[in-house]
Amino acid sequence: MHEFTAEVEALAQEVLAYSLDRLKNDPPLDGPRSAEDLFAQVGNTITARGLGGHEALELFTSVLAKACISTDHPRNLAFIPSAPSEYANLFDLVVGASALYGGSWQEGAGAVFAENQALRWLCDLAGLPESAGGVFVQGGTVGNLSALVVARDQARKKFPDASRWVIACSQEAHSSIAAAANVMDVDVMKVDVSPDGKLMGDALAQAIDELHSTTSKRVFAVVATSGTTNLGIIDDLKAIAVTAHDRDVWFHVDGAYGLAALCAPSVRSKFDGIESADSFIVDPHKWLFAPYDACALIYRDPELARLVHTQHAAYLEPLKDGAWSPSDYAIQLTRRTRGLPFWFSLAAHGTNAYTQAMEHSLRVAQQAAQLVKNHPNLELLCEPELSIVAFTRKGWTMSDYQQWSEQLLDDQVGFIPPSSHQGVPILRFAIVNPWTKISDIELILARL
Ligand SMILES: *Cc1c(COP(=O)(O)O)cnc(C)c1O
């Protein structure tokens, strides 16, 4: 039996009270502190006798948690922040208390069934066939890597004479593609983008054909980005799909941020071509209101992934019962049922609520772009394609941007670190939080 003593019961109340408070109120942004500083306040927390639950929780809530920036603050518009729904966060508590094993159907059938329904919703939005499926993995980086490993396996079977494997993607592809290539020991061919930043079918075709006709190297996967991280730009998926498939090349779409907007009718047509993907990823922890960490990795034909990723050992034989085991579809074995908070929120709220929340962010981004255009000191870099608004401040150097950003955080107004585009420093708002209002944007713009 569990030993649920009065002390544990009291701690449970404290944990729930803290969690509810965190969910009910806008948290402060907070900010980082040095390790020396933190040590001076909490000392060594790992002791032979233990601090006790109350004391350890107190150290966390009063010191350590406050040295972490709140990623769900409505004026945290940095990188791609997060905005889990209250339901998703609450269900994460349930997952934490439930000792669920998400690696196999045998041990986690009910949880895996629910995760698969949430994945099904994404497959349907993308227009993939009934046979499509996948798994929730830790993040987009692992998702991209897992898909690319399957793509290479296919290419090895079709083109045994290739001297070296190559991934083709745009200059603007996410850093995780280079990281995956490094792990796989393959090359990356970065193809020039159009003036508005998109990878186009003809430029891609030319680059691939030149490589194939002048070397014995072979492109085994094309990675299109749908929603670049910096500017939210969507590659020409339709033409890229044709270019890839005409050459018997795997077509993967990295939609870690942007593919969430598949559920927004106002921008759905920008993703035309996604229905031809051999695989794609989208991170519910970015713009689908789920807590860290969850990436949905989806294959048109999951069987191809199962053949590559399934681990084999005597002690795993009981799992080879023909049932759907999520472990078999990515680089992983033991896994948390990390898709469940997303599933619960989607099941409880319904998909219409997702569409509404998404359209809200898109509208705020459009309004923010208009405010930037009207601002005497600012220049909009490009019309937002999704919900990222990028601009420059006239006359500023990188160090001006950095100082401004640090002051903004010090004053607990917002978190907007500078980025750059083609060597020019920029600011960008990544708007994924339904609680971010146009008044939040105004507050920030007033300081520029
Ligand atoms: C964030 C992002 C990734 C990486 O996802 P993680 O979950 O951070 O590993 C990959 N691609 C794009 C386009 C992204 O925006």
The ligand as a Tripos MOL2 file, in Angstrom:
@<TRIPOS>MOLECULE
LIG
   15    15     1     0     0
SMALL
NO_CHARGES

@<TRIPOS>ATOM
      1 C1         11.0940   25.0770  -32.0430 C.3       1 LIG1
      2 C2         11.3380   24.5070  -33.3920 C.ar      1 LIG1
      3 C3         11.9790   23.2700  -33.5410 C.ar      1 LIG1
      4 C4         12.5570   22.5210  -32.3740 C.3       1 LIG1
      5 O1         11.5680   22.0710  -31.5100 O.3       1 LIG1
      6 P1         11.9200   21.7390  -29.9810 P.3       1 LIG1
      7 O2         10.6190   21.2870  -29.4290 O.co2     1 LIG1
      8 O3         12.4320   23.0150  -29.3820 O.co2     1 LIG1
      9 O4         12.9710   20.6750  -29.9980 O.co2     1 LIG1
     10 C5         12.1210   22.7610  -34.8110 C.ar      1 LIG1
     11 N1         11.6480   23.4340  -35.8780 N.ar      1 LIG1
     12 C6         11.0460   24.6320  -35.7850 C.ar      1 LIG1
     13 C7         10.5530   25.3000  -37.0180 C.3       1 LIG1
     14 C8         10.8780   25.2140  -34.5290 C.ar      1 LIG1
     15 O5         10.2840   26.4180  -34.4390 O.3       1 LIG1
@<TRIPOS>BOND
     1     1     2 1
     2     2     3 ar
     3     2    14 ar
     4     3     4 1
     5     3    10 ar
     6     4     5 1
     7     5     6 1
     8     6     7 2
     9     6     8 1
    10     6     9 1
    11    10    11 ar
    12    11    12 ar
    13    12    13 1
    14    12    14 ar
    15    14    15 1
@<TRIPOS>SUBSTRUCTURE
     1 LIG1         1 GROUP 0 **** ****
